[in-house]
Amino acid sequence: MKSHMIDSEVYKDLYGTDKIRSIFTDQSMVQKWIDFEKALAKIEAQYGVIPKEASDEIQRKGKIEHFNLQEICKDIVFTSHPLVPFIKQYQNLCEENYGEYIHYGATTQDVIDTAFILQLKEAYEVIVDQTEKFIEVLTISTRKYSDTIMAGRTHGQHALPITLGYKMACWLAEMKRNYTRLKEIEDRVFIGQFSGAAGTLASLGPDAMMLREALIKELDLNVPIITWHTNRDNIAELANTYSLIAGAIGKIANEIINLQRTELREIEEGFQDGKIGSSTMPHKRNPMVCEYIVGLSRLVRMQVPLIHDSLVQEHERDMGLWLVELEVMPEMSIYISKMLYDMTNIIENLRVYENQMRENIDITKGLILSEKLMFELSTFIGKQTAHEVVYKACMRSYENNTSLSQEIMLEDQVNKILSKDKVDEILNPMNYLGLCKQFTQNVLDSEEKYAICKN
C-alpha cells in the first residue's frame, strides 16, 4: 500500500520522475547503510583495529539482496531503534563470528547521517545536471526572442514596452545565480559523519582522527573539521538553495500562466493533440503543467521553516529532529527535480504569439508610451508640467476610449510645440525599448562565473 503522492501509482509522475525517486527508496537507503559499514570495516582493517578477515567477510556479505527489509522494519518497531535491527541482521549474515566487528566504534547517527548525505548528494548531482540543461534551453530562447516586442506590465497593468528576450534574460540571470549557489555550497553540504557516541571518537584511540578522515574520503565525501551531530546548517543551506530555485521556476510558470490567459494569449505552454484542459469544457487549453509546477514550488518553499526548526537541537544528540530531515529533504529533492524537468520541456516547446504581443501593446492606444511623451515635452515645458499635461490627456483617453495621440494634440501647450507626425513618432513602441537589448546581451555574456562553477 502506498499512501504518499510521491509513490502513488496514479499521480506519482506529477510529483517526480523515476530517476530521482529511485535515489530515495528503502533499497537505496539501506544500501548506503551497507556502504558505510563496508567502508568502515575496510579502513579499520587497514589501521589494524579489526582483523582483515573480518573486513573481507563484511565486504562479501554487504549486498542489499542479502537483507530482509521487512524484518528490519518489524524489528525497528519492536526495538524502537532505527538501526540496531539492521546491524543485527548484518551481523548474523557474517560467518566465523566476524559480524562482531560490524559498526566498530560508530554510533547510529554516523551511519544514518552519512547514508542520508550520500542520497542527497546523488540527488544533487541529478539536479545540477538538470539546472545546466535548463539554463542552456533558456539561453537559446532568450537569444531567439531578444527583439520580440511586448508590453511590460507593473501592478498587472501596461507599463512600458519591453522584449520577451529581456523578460527571459531576467529569468536566466536568476537561474545562473542559483546555479552558482548550488556549486558554492557543495563542499559545505556533502560532508561525512563519523564521530562515535558523543562526537569525540573516544573508542578508537590515537588513530581516530586519521581513521575518520580515511573513512569519509573512502565514501567520496568531504571531511568536516568537527562533529556535526547537532549542527544542521549544512542541511538547511541545501534546503535554502532548493527553495530559491523553486521560487525562480515557480515564478516563470506563474508568468506563463498569466500570459496564456485568453485575453492576452501572448505565449502558451506546448500543446499536442490529446492534451486535455477540462473534463466538461472541450475548448479549454489550460497551462496544466505550469500549474503543477506552481504547486510543487509551494511544497518546496513551505518546507524550509521545518528544516530551520531542526537547527535548534539539544546537547550532543537530538534524534527526534532526524524525522523531519529524513522526510522533508527527499521530498524537496524530488519536487525540484520534477520542476526542472518540466520547465525545461516547457521552454523548449513554448509557443510564442508575436503578432498578438504587438496587438496587445496597441490596446491602450498609445498610453504605454506616456512616459516617453512626457520626457519629450519636458525639454520645452519642464518635467512636472509635462507630467500634468500628459496625465490629463491620458485620463481623457481612458474615459473617452480615444488615442493618446488624439487627446494630447488638444493641449495648447503641446500642439504649438509638436506636430501630429512627431507625436506619432514618439508613440512608436519600437523607439522606446531602453536598454532591453543591452541588458539581455549582458546576461547572455555573463558566462564567466557560471562557467567557472560549471567546470
DRENDO-1510 file (C-alpha; in Angstrom, 1 decimal, always signed):
<recs>
REC; n; res; u; v; w
REC; 1; MET; +0.0; +0.0; +0.0 .
REC; 2; LYS; +1.3; +3.4; -1.0 .
REC; 3; SER; +0.0; +6.4; +0.9 .
REC; 4; HIS; +2.2; +9.3; -0.3 .
REC; 5; MET; +1.6; +11.2; -3.6 .
REC; 6; ILE; +5.3; +10.7; -4.5 .
REC; 7; ASP; +4.8; +7.0; -4.7 .
REC; 8; SER; +1.1; +7.0; -5.9 .
REC; 9; GLU; +0.7; +4.7; -8.8 .
REC; 10; VAL; -1.8; +7.2; -10.2 .
REC; 11; TYR; -0.2; +10.6; -9.5 .
REC; 12; LYS; +3.5; +9.9; -8.8 .
REC; 13; ASP; +4.7; +11.3; -12.2 .
REC; 14; LEU; +3.1; +14.7; -11.4 .
REC; 15; TYR; +5.4; +14.9; -8.4 .
REC; 16; GLY; +8.7; +13.3; -9.5 .
REC; 17; THR; +10.5; +11.1; -12.0 .
REC; 18; ASP; +11.6; +7.5; -11.7 .
REC; 19; LYS; +15.2; +8.6; -11.7 .
REC; 20; ILE; +15.0; +10.9; -8.7 .
REC; 21; ARG; +12.6; +8.7; -6.8 .
REC; 22; SER; +14.9; +5.7; -7.1 .
REC; 23; ILE; +17.5; +7.6; -5.1 .
REC; 24; PHE; +15.3; +7.7; -2.0 .
REC; 25; THR; +13.9; +4.2; -2.0 .
REC; 26; ASP; +14.3; +1.9; +1.0 .
REC; 27; GLN; +16.7; -0.2; -1.0 .
REC; 28; SER; +18.9; +2.8; -1.8 .
REC; 29; MET; +18.9; +3.9; +1.9 .
REC; 30; VAL; +19.8; +0.5; +3.2 .
REC; 31; GLN; +22.4; +0.0; +0.5 .
REC; 32; LYS; +24.1; +3.2; +1.7 .
REC; 33; TRP; +24.0; +1.9; +5.3 .
REC; 34; ILE; +25.8; -1.1; +4.0 .
REC; 35; ASP; +28.3; +1.1; +2.1 .
REC; 36; PHE; +29.1; +2.9; +5.3 .
REC; 37; GLU; +29.7; -0.3; +7.3 .
REC; 38; LYS; +31.8; -1.8; +4.5 .
REC; 39; ALA; +33.9; +1.3; +4.2 .
REC; 40; LEU; +34.3; +1.5; +8.0 .
REC; 41; ALA; +35.4; -2.2; +8.2 .
REC; 42; LYS; +37.9; -1.7; +5.3 .
REC; 43; ILE; +39.6; +1.3; +6.8 .
REC; 44; GLU; +39.6; -0.2; +10.3 .
REC; 45; ALA; +41.3; -3.3; +8.9 .
REC; 46; GLN; +43.9; -1.1; +7.3 .
REC; 47; TYR; +44.6; +0.5; +10.6 .
REC; 48; GLY; +44.7; -2.8; +12.5 .
REC; 49; VAL; +41.6; -2.0; +14.5 .
REC; 50; ILE; +39.8; -5.2; +13.3 .
REC; 51; PRO; +41.1; -8.3; +11.6 .
REC; 52; LYS; +41.4; -8.2; +7.8 .
REC; 53; GLU; +39.4; -11.5; +7.7 .
REC; 54; ALA; +36.5; -9.8; +9.4 .
REC; 55; SER; +36.6; -6.9; +6.9 .
REC; 56; ASP; +36.7; -9.4; +4.0 .
REC; 57; GLU; +33.6; -11.2; +5.3 .
REC; 58; ILE; +31.8; -7.9; +5.9 .
REC; 59; GLN; +32.6; -6.9; +2.3 .
REC; 60; ARG; +31.3; -10.3; +1.0 .
REC; 61; LYS; +28.0; -10.1; +2.8 .
REC; 62; GLY; +27.4; -6.4; +2.2 .
REC; 63; LYS; +24.9; -6.8; -0.6 .
REC; 64; ILE; +21.3; -5.4; -0.5 .
REC; 65; GLU; +19.9; -8.7; -1.7 .
REC; 66; HIS; +21.1; -10.5; +1.4 .
REC; 67; PHE; +19.0; -8.3; +3.7 .
REC; 68; ASN; +15.3; -8.7; +4.6 .
REC; 69; LEU; +13.9; -5.2; +4.7 .
REC; 70; GLN; +10.5; -6.4; +6.1 .
REC; 71; GLU; +12.2; -8.0; +9.1 .
REC; 72; ILE; +14.3; -4.8; +9.6 .
REC; 73; CYS; +11.1; -2.8; +9.6 .
REC; 74; LYS; +9.3; -5.1; +12.0 .
REC; 75; ASP; +12.3; -5.1; +14.4 .
REC; 76; ILE; +12.7; -1.3; +14.3 .
REC; 77; VAL; +9.1; -1.1; +15.6 .
REC; 78; PHE; +9.8; -3.7; +18.3 .
REC; 79; THR; +13.1; -2.3; +19.5 .
REC; 80; SER; +12.2; +1.4; +18.9 .
REC; 81; HIS; +15.7; +1.7; +17.5 .
REC; 82; PRO; +16.2; +3.0; +13.9 .
REC; 83; LEU; +19.4; +1.0; +13.1 .
REC; 84; VAL; +20.2; -1.8; +15.5 .
REC; 85; PRO; +17.9; -4.3; +13.7 .
REC; 86; PHE; +19.9; -3.7; +10.5 .
REC; 87; ILE; +23.2; -4.2; +12.4 .
REC; 88; LYS; +21.9; -7.4; +14.0 .
REC; 89; GLN; +20.9; -8.8; +10.6 .
REC; 90; TYR; +24.2; -7.8; +9.1 .
REC; 91; GLN; +26.0; -9.5; +12.0 .
REC; 92; ASN; +24.0; -12.7; +11.5 .
REC; 93; LEU; +24.9; -12.8; +7.8 .
REC; 94; CYS; +28.6; -12.9; +8.6 .
REC; 95; GLU; +30.3; -16.3; +9.2 .
REC; 96; GLU; +33.0; -17.2; +11.7 .
REC; 97; ASN; +31.7; -14.7; +14.2 .
REC; 98; TYR; +33.1; -11.8; +12.1 .
REC; 99; GLY; +29.9; -9.9; +12.4 .
REC; 100; GLU; +31.1; -8.9; +15.9 .
REC; 101; TYR; +33.3; -6.3; +14.1 .
REC; 102; ILE; +30.5; -4.6; +12.3 .
REC; 103; HIS; +29.8; -0.9; +13.3 .
REC; 104; TYR; +33.0; -0.9; +15.4 .
REC; 105; GLY; +33.4; +2.5; +17.1 .
REC; 106; ALA; +30.5; +4.1; +15.2 .
REC; 107; THR; +27.2; +5.4; +16.5 .
REC; 108; THR; +23.8; +5.2; +14.9 .
REC; 109; GLN; +23.8; +8.8; +13.8 .
REC; 110; ASP; +27.1; +8.3; +12.0 .
REC; 111; VAL; +25.5; +5.7; +9.7 .
REC; 112; ILE; +22.2; +7.5; +9.2 .
REC; 113; ASP; +23.7; +10.9; +8.6 .
REC; 114; THR; +26.3; +9.7; +6.2 .
REC; 115; ALA; +23.9; +7.5; +4.2 .
REC; 116; PHE; +21.5; +10.4; +4.1 .
REC; 117; ILE; +24.2; +12.7; +2.8 .
REC; 118; LEU; +25.1; +10.1; +0.1 .
REC; 119; GLN; +21.5; +10.0; -1.0 .
REC; 120; LEU; +21.2; +13.8; -1.0 .
REC; 121; LYS; +24.5; +14.1; -3.0 .
REC; 122; GLU; +23.3; +11.6; -5.6 .
REC; 123; ALA; +20.1; +13.6; -6.0 .
REC; 124; TYR; +22.0; +16.9; -6.0 .
REC; 125; GLU; +24.1; +15.7; -8.9 .
REC; 126; VAL; +20.9; +15.0; -10.9 .
REC; 127; ILE; +19.6; +18.4; -10.0 .
REC; 128; VAL; +22.8; +20.1; -11.0 .
REC; 129; ASP; +22.7; +18.4; -14.4 .
REC; 130; GLN; +19.1; +19.4; -14.9 .
REC; 131; THR; +19.9; +23.0; -13.9 .
REC; 132; GLU; +22.6; +23.1; -16.5 .
REC; 133; LYS; +20.2; +21.8; -19.1 .
REC; 134; PHE; +17.5; +24.3; -18.2 .
REC; 135; ILE; +20.0; +27.2; -18.4 .
REC; 136; GLU; +21.1; +26.0; -21.8 .
REC; 137; VAL; +17.5; +25.9; -23.1 .
REC; 138; LEU; +16.6; +29.2; -21.5 .
REC; 139; THR; +19.7; +30.8; -23.1 .
REC; 140; ILE; +18.6; +29.7; -26.6 .
REC; 141; SER; +15.1; +31.1; -26.1 .
REC; 142; THR; +16.4; +34.4; -24.6 .
REC; 143; ARG; +18.6; +34.9; -27.7 .
REC; 144; LYS; +15.8; +33.8; -30.1 .
REC; 145; TYR; +13.3; +36.4; -28.7 .
REC; 146; SER; +15.7; +39.2; -27.9 .
REC; 147; ASP; +13.9; +41.5; -30.4 .
REC; 148; THR; +10.4; +40.3; -29.8 .
REC; 149; ILE; +8.5; +43.4; -28.5 .
REC; 150; MET; +5.7; +43.0; -25.9 .
REC; 151; ALA; +4.1; +45.0; -23.2 .
REC; 152; GLY; +5.9; +45.3; -19.9 .
REC; 153; ARG; +3.5; +45.2; -17.0 .
REC; 154; THR; +3.6; +46.6; -13.5 .
REC; 155; HIS; +0.8; +46.1; -10.9 .
REC; 156; GLY; -0.9; +44.0; -13.6 .
REC; 157; GLN; -1.2; +47.0; -16.0 .
REC; 158; HIS; +0.6; +48.1; -19.1 .
REC; 159; ALA; +3.8; +50.0; -18.1 .
REC; 160; LEU; +6.4; +50.3; -20.9 .
REC; 161; PRO; +7.3; +48.3; -24.0 .
REC; 162; ILE; +9.9; +45.5; -23.4 .
REC; 163; THR; +11.1; +42.5; -25.3 .
REC; 164; LEU; +10.3; +38.8; -24.5 .
REC; 165; GLY; +14.1; +38.3; -24.6 .
REC; 166; TYR; +14.5; +40.8; -21.8 .
REC; 167; LYS; +11.9; +39.1; -19.7 .
REC; 168; MET; +13.6; +35.7; -20.3 .
REC; 169; ALA; +17.0; +37.3; -19.6 .
REC; 170; CYS; +15.7; +38.3; -16.1 .
REC; 171; TRP; +14.8; +34.6; -15.6 .
REC; 172; LEU; +18.1; +33.4; -16.9 .
REC; 173; ALA; +20.2; +35.8; -14.7 .
REC; 174; GLU; +18.4; +34.4; -11.6 .
REC; 175; MET; +18.9; +30.8; -12.7 .
REC; 176; LYS; +22.6; +31.5; -13.3 .
REC; 177; ARG; +22.9; +32.9; -9.8 .
REC; 178; ASN; +21.0; +29.8; -8.4 .
REC; 179; TYR; +23.5; +27.5; -10.3 .
REC; 180; THR; +26.4; +29.4; -8.7 .
REC; 181; ARG; +24.8; +29.0; -5.3 .
REC; 182; LEU; +24.4; +25.2; -6.0 .
REC; 183; LYS; +28.0; +24.8; -6.8 .
REC; 184; GLU; +29.2; +27.1; -4.0 .
REC; 185; ILE; +27.6; +25.0; -1.2 .
REC; 186; GLU; +28.8; +21.6; -2.4 .
REC; 187; ASP; +31.8; +21.4; -0.2 .
REC; 188; ARG; +29.9; +22.6; +2.9 .
REC; 189; VAL; +26.9; +20.4; +2.4 .
REC; 190; PHE; +28.2; +17.0; +1.4 .
REC; 191; ILE; +30.3; +16.1; +4.4 .
REC; 192; GLY; +30.6; +12.7; +6.1 .
REC; 193; GLN; +29.8; +11.9; +9.7 .
REC; 194; PHE; +31.9; +9.6; +11.9 .
REC; 195; SER; +32.4; +10.7; +15.4 .
REC; 196; GLY; +31.1; +8.0; +17.7 .
REC; 197; ALA; +28.9; +8.1; +20.8 .
REC; 198; ALA; +29.1; +11.7; +21.9 .
REC; 199; GLY; +31.0; +13.0; +18.9 .
REC; 200; THR; +34.5; +12.5; +20.4 .
REC; 201; LEU; +35.5; +9.1; +18.8 .
REC; 202; ALA; +37.0; +8.2; +22.2 .
REC; 203; SER; +36.6; +4.5; +21.5 .
REC; 204; LEU; +39.2; +4.4; +18.7 .
REC; 205; GLY; +42.3; +5.8; +20.4 .
REC; 206; PRO; +45.1; +7.9; +19.0 .
REC; 207; ASP; +44.5; +6.9; +15.3 .
REC; 208; ALA; +40.9; +8.0; +15.4 .
REC; 209; MET; +41.3; +11.3; +13.5 .
REC; 210; MET; +43.2; +9.7; +10.7 .
REC; 211; LEU; +40.8; +6.8; +10.6 .
REC; 212; ARG; +37.9; +9.2; +10.4 .
REC; 213; GLU; +39.4; +11.1; +7.5 .
REC; 214; ALA; +40.2; +8.0; +5.6 .
REC; 215; LEU; +36.7; +6.6; +6.0 .
REC; 216; ILE; +34.9; +9.8; +4.9 .
REC; 217; LYS; +37.3; +10.1; +1.9 .
REC; 218; GLU; +36.6; +6.4; +1.0 .
REC; 219; LEU; +32.9; +7.4; +0.7 .
REC; 220; ASP; +33.9; +10.3; -1.6 .
REC; 221; LEU; +32.6; +12.9; +0.9 .
REC; 222; ASN; +34.2; +16.0; +2.3 .
REC; 223; VAL; +35.8; +15.8; +5.8 .
REC; 224; PRO; +34.2; +18.2; +8.3 .
REC; 225; ILE; +36.5; +19.9; +10.8 .
REC; 226; ILE; +34.4; +18.7; +13.7 .
REC; 227; THR; +31.4; +16.6; +14.6 .
REC; 228; TRP; +28.0; +17.9; +13.3 .
REC; 229; HIS; +25.5; +15.6; +15.1 .
REC; 230; THR; +23.6; +18.6; +16.3 .
REC; 231; ASN; +24.9; +21.2; +13.8 .
REC; 232; ARG; +22.5; +21.0; +10.8 .
REC; 233; ASP; +23.3; +24.2; +9.0 .
REC; 234; ASN; +24.6; +22.2; +6.0 .
REC; 235; ILE; +21.2; +20.6; +5.5 .
REC; 236; ALA; +19.5; +23.9; +6.0 .
REC; 237; GLU; +21.7; +25.6; +3.4 .
REC; 238; LEU; +20.8; +22.9; +0.8 .
REC; 239; ALA; +17.1; +23.4; +1.6 .
REC; 240; ASN; +17.5; +27.2; +1.3 .
REC; 241; THR; +19.1; +26.8; -2.1 .
REC; 242; TYR; +16.5; +24.4; -3.4 .
REC; 243; SER; +13.8; +26.9; -2.1 .
REC; 244; LEU; +15.4; +29.7; -4.2 .
REC; 245; ILE; +15.3; +27.5; -7.3 .
REC; 246; ALA; +11.7; +26.6; -6.6 .
REC; 247; GLY; +10.8; +30.2; -6.3 .
REC; 248; ALA; +12.5; +31.1; -9.6 .
REC; 249; ILE; +10.9; +28.3; -11.5 .
REC; 250; GLY; +7.5; +28.8; -9.9 .
REC; 251; LYS; +7.7; +32.4; -10.9 .
REC; 252; ILE; +8.4; +31.5; -14.5 .
REC; 253; ALA; +5.5; +29.0; -14.5 .
REC; 254; ASN; +3.1; +31.6; -13.0 .
REC; 255; GLU; +4.2; +34.2; -15.6 .
REC; 256; ILE; +3.4; +31.7; -18.4 .
REC; 257; ILE; +0.0; +31.0; -16.8 .
REC; 258; ASN; -0.8; +34.8; -16.8 .
REC; 259; LEU; +0.5; +35.4; -20.3 .
REC; 260; GLN; -1.6; +32.4; -21.6 .
REC; 261; ARG; -4.8; +34.0; -20.3 .
REC; 262; THR; -7.5; +34.1; -23.1 .
REC; 263; GLU; -7.5; +37.9; -23.0 .
REC; 264; LEU; -3.7; +38.1; -23.5 .
REC; 265; ARG; -2.7; +34.8; -25.3 .
REC; 266; GLU; +0.9; +36.0; -25.8 .
REC; 267; ILE; +2.6; +32.7; -25.0 .
REC; 268; GLU; +1.4; +29.2; -24.4 .
REC; 269; GLU; +3.0; +26.1; -22.9 .
REC; 270; GLY; +3.5; +23.4; -25.5 .
REC; 271; PHE; +0.4; +21.7; -26.8 .
REC; 272; GLN; -0.1; +18.5; -28.6 .
REC; 273; ASP; -3.2; +16.7; -29.8 .
REC; 274; GLY; -4.7; +14.8; -26.9 .
REC; 275; LYS; -3.7; +17.2; -24.2 .
REC; 276; ILE; -7.0; +17.9; -22.3 .
REC; 277; GLY; -7.8; +21.1; -20.3 .
REC; 278; SER; -11.2; +20.2; -18.9 .
REC; 279; SER; -13.5; +17.2; -18.4 .
REC; 280; THR; -16.5; +19.2; -19.3 .
REC; 281; MET; -15.4; +22.2; -21.4 .
REC; 282; PRO; -13.9; +20.7; -24.6 .
REC; 283; HIS; -12.4; +24.0; -25.8 .
REC; 284; LYS; -10.1; +24.5; -22.8 .
REC; 285; ARG; -6.3; +24.6; -23.4 .
REC; 286; ASN; -5.1; +25.2; -19.9 .
REC; 287; PRO; -1.5; +25.7; -18.8 .
REC; 288; MET; -1.7; +22.4; -16.8 .
REC; 289; VAL; +2.0; +21.6; -16.4 .
REC; 290; CYS; +2.8; +25.2; -15.3 .
REC; 291; GLU; +0.0; +24.9; -12.7 .
REC; 292; TYR; +1.6; +21.6; -11.4 .
REC; 293; ILE; +4.9; +23.4; -11.2 .
REC; 294; VAL; +3.4; +26.3; -9.2 .
REC; 295; GLY; +2.0; +23.7; -6.8 .
REC; 296; LEU; +5.4; +21.9; -6.4 .
REC; 297; SER; +7.1; +25.3; -5.9 .
REC; 298; ARG; +4.8; +25.9; -2.9 .
REC; 299; LEU; +5.5; +22.5; -1.5 .
REC; 300; VAL; +9.3; +23.1; -1.6 .
REC; 301; ARG; +9.2; +26.6; -0.2 .
REC; 302; MET; +6.9; +25.8; +2.6 .
REC; 303; GLN; +9.3; +23.0; +3.8 .
REC; 304; VAL; +12.1; +25.4; +4.6 .
REC; 305; PRO; +10.6; +26.5; +8.0 .
REC; 306; LEU; +10.6; +22.9; +9.1 .
REC; 307; ILE; +14.3; +22.5; +8.2 .
REC; 308; HIS; +15.1; +25.7; +10.0 .
REC; 309; ASP; +13.3; +24.4; +13.1 .
REC; 310; SER; +15.7; +21.4; +13.1 .
REC; 311; LEU; +18.6; +23.8; +13.7 .
REC; 312; VAL; +17.6; +24.1; +17.3 .
REC; 313; GLN; +18.8; +20.8; +18.9 .
REC; 314; GLU; +19.7; +19.7; +22.4 .
REC; 315; HIS; +23.1; +18.7; +23.8 .
REC; 316; GLU; +25.1; +16.2; +21.6 .
REC; 317; ARG; +22.3; +14.3; +20.0 .
REC; 318; ASP; +18.6; +15.0; +19.4 .
REC; 319; MET; +17.1; +12.1; +17.4 .
REC; 320; GLY; +13.5; +13.5; +17.2 .
REC; 321; LEU; +14.6; +16.0; +14.6 .
REC; 322; TRP; +16.0; +13.4; +12.3 .
REC; 323; LEU; +12.5; +12.5; +11.3 .
REC; 324; VAL; +12.0; +16.0; +9.9 .
REC; 325; GLU; +15.1; +15.9; +7.7 .
REC; 326; LEU; +14.5; +12.3; +6.5 .
REC; 327; GLU; +11.0; +13.3; +5.4 .
REC; 328; VAL; +11.5; +16.8; +4.1 .
REC; 329; MET; +14.8; +16.7; +2.2 .
REC; 330; PRO; +13.9; +13.8; -0.1 .
REC; 331; GLU; +10.6; +15.5; -0.9 .
REC; 332; MET; +12.3; +18.8; -1.7 .
REC; 333; SER; +14.8; +17.0; -3.9 .
REC; 334; ILE; +12.2; +15.0; -5.8 .
REC; 335; TYR; +10.0; +18.1; -6.4 .
REC; 336; ILE; +12.8; +20.3; -7.5 .
REC; 337; SER; +14.0; +17.7; -10.0 .
REC; 338; LYS; +10.5; +17.4; -11.4 .
REC; 339; MET; +10.1; +21.2; -11.7 .
REC; 340; LEU; +13.4; +21.5; -13.6 .
REC; 341; TYR; +12.4; +18.6; -15.9 .
REC; 342; ASP; +9.0; +20.0; -16.7 .
REC; 343; MET; +10.1; +23.6; -17.1 .
REC; 344; THR; +12.9; +22.6; -19.4 .
REC; 345; ASN; +10.4; +20.9; -21.7 .
REC; 346; ILE; +8.0; +23.9; -21.4 .
REC; 347; ILE; +10.6; +26.4; -22.5 .
REC; 348; GLU; +11.8; +24.1; -25.3 .
REC; 349; ASN; +8.3; +23.8; -26.7 .
REC; 350; LEU; +6.9; +27.2; -25.8 .
REC; 351; ARG; +4.5; +28.8; -28.2 .
REC; 352; VAL; +5.1; +32.5; -28.7 .
REC; 353; TYR; +2.5; +34.6; -30.5 .
REC; 354; GLU; +4.5; +37.6; -31.6 .
REC; 355; ASN; +1.6; +39.2; -33.5 .
REC; 356; GLN; -0.6; +39.0; -30.5 .
REC; 357; MET; +2.0; +40.6; -28.4 .
REC; 358; ARG; +2.2; +43.5; -30.8 .
REC; 359; GLU; -1.6; +43.9; -30.9 .
REC; 360; ASN; -1.8; +43.9; -27.1 .
REC; 361; ILE; +0.6; +46.8; -27.0 .
REC; 362; ASP; -1.8; +48.9; -29.0 .
REC; 363; ILE; -4.9; +48.1; -27.0 .
REC; 364; THR; -4.2; +51.2; -24.8 .
REC; 365; LYS; -4.0; +53.4; -27.9 .
REC; 366; GLY; -0.6; +54.8; -27.1 .
REC; 367; LEU; -0.8; +55.1; -23.4 .
REC; 368; ILE; +2.1; +52.7; -23.0 .
REC; 369; LEU; +4.3; +55.5; -24.3 .
REC; 370; SER; +3.1; +58.2; -21.9 .
REC; 371; GLU; +6.5; +58.4; -20.2 .
REC; 372; LYS; +8.3; +58.9; -23.5 .
REC; 373; LEU; +5.9; +61.7; -24.4 .
REC; 374; MET; +6.3; +63.3; -21.0 .
REC; 375; PHE; +10.1; +63.4; -21.3 .
REC; 376; GLU; +9.9; +64.7; -24.9 .
REC; 377; LEU; +7.7; +67.6; -23.7 .
REC; 378; SER; +9.8; +68.2; -20.6 .
REC; 379; THR; +12.5; +69.7; -22.7 .
REC; 380; PHE; +10.1; +72.5; -23.6 .
REC; 381; ILE; +7.8; +73.0; -20.6 .
REC; 382; GLY; +9.6; +71.2; -17.7 .
REC; 383; LYS; +9.1; +67.7; -16.3 .
REC; 384; GLN; +6.4; +68.4; -13.7 .
REC; 385; THR; +4.3; +70.5; -16.0 .
REC; 386; ALA; +4.8; +67.8; -18.8 .
REC; 387; HIS; +3.6; +65.2; -16.3 .
REC; 388; GLU; +0.4; +67.2; -15.6 .
REC; 389; VAL; -0.3; +67.8; -19.3 .
REC; 390; VAL; +0.2; +64.2; -20.3 .
REC; 391; TYR; -1.7; +63.0; -17.3 .
REC; 392; LYS; -4.8; +64.9; -18.3 .
REC; 393; ALA; -4.6; +63.7; -21.8 .
REC; 394; CYS; -4.2; +60.1; -20.6 .
REC; 395; MET; -7.2; +60.3; -18.3 .
REC; 396; ARG; -9.4; +61.6; -21.2 .
REC; 397; SER; -8.1; +58.8; -23.4 .
REC; 398; TYR; -9.2; +56.2; -20.8 .
REC; 399; GLU; -12.6; +57.8; -20.3 .
REC; 400; ASN; -13.3; +58.5; -24.0 .
REC; 401; ASN; -11.7; +55.4; -25.4 .
REC; 402; THR; -9.6; +57.6; -27.7 .
REC; 403; SER; -5.9; +57.5; -28.6 .
REC; 404; LEU; -3.3; +59.4; -26.6 .
REC; 405; SER; -2.2; +61.0; -29.8 .
REC; 406; GLN; -5.6; +62.4; -30.4 .
REC; 407; GLU; -6.0; +63.7; -26.9 .
REC; 408; ILE; -2.5; +65.2; -26.5 .
REC; 409; MET; -3.0; +67.3; -29.6 .
REC; 410; LEU; -5.9; +69.0; -27.9 .
REC; 411; GLU; -3.5; +70.5; -25.4 .
REC; 412; ASP; -2.4; +74.1; -26.4 .
REC; 413; GLN; +0.9; +73.6; -24.6 .
REC; 414; VAL; +1.6; +70.6; -26.9 .
REC; 415; ASN; +0.2; +71.4; -30.3 .
REC; 416; LYS; +2.2; +74.6; -30.5 .
REC; 417; ILE; +5.4; +72.6; -30.0 .
REC; 418; LEU; +4.9; +69.2; -31.6 .
REC; 419; SER; +3.3; +68.2; -34.9 .
REC; 420; LYS; +0.9; +65.2; -35.2 .
REC; 421; ASP; +3.6; +63.3; -37.1 .
REC; 422; LYS; +6.1; +64.0; -34.4 .
REC; 423; VAL; +3.7; +62.8; -31.7 .
REC; 424; ASP; +3.1; +59.6; -33.7 .
REC; 425; GLU; +6.8; +59.0; -34.0 .
REC; 426; ILE; +7.2; +59.5; -30.2 .
REC; 427; LEU; +4.4; +57.0; -29.6 .
REC; 428; ASN; +6.1; +54.3; -31.7 .
REC; 429; PRO; +6.9; +51.5; -29.1 .
REC; 430; MET; +9.9; +50.3; -31.1 .
REC; 431; ASN; +11.5; +53.6; -30.3 .
REC; 432; TYR; +11.3; +53.2; -26.5 .
REC; 433; LEU; +12.9; +49.8; -25.6 .
REC; 434; GLY; +15.5; +51.4; -23.4 .
REC; 435; LEU; +18.3; +49.0; -22.5 .
REC; 436; CYS; +16.4; +45.8; -23.2 .
REC; 437; LYS; +18.9; +44.8; -25.9 .
REC; 438; GLN; +21.9; +45.7; -23.8 .
REC; 439; PHE; +20.6; +44.1; -20.6 .
REC; 440; THR; +19.7; +40.9; -22.5 .
REC; 441; GLN; +23.2; +40.8; -24.0 .
REC; 442; ASN; +24.8; +41.4; -20.6 .
REC; 443; VAL; +23.0; +38.2; -19.3 .
REC; 444; LEU; +23.9; +36.2; -22.4 .
REC; 445; ASP; +27.5; +37.3; -22.0 .
REC; 446; SER; +27.7; +36.6; -18.2 .
REC; 447; GLU; +29.3; +33.3; -18.7 .
REC; 448; GLU; +32.5; +33.8; -16.6 .
REC; 449; LYS; +31.3; +32.9; -13.1 .
REC; 450; TYR; +28.8; +30.5; -14.4 .
REC; 451; ALA; +31.4; +28.7; -16.5 .
REC; 452; ILE; +33.9; +28.6; -13.6 .
REC; 453; CYS; +31.2; +27.0; -11.3 .
REC; 454; LYS; +30.3; +24.6; -14.1 .
REC; 455; ASN; +33.9; +23.5; -14.6 .
</recs>
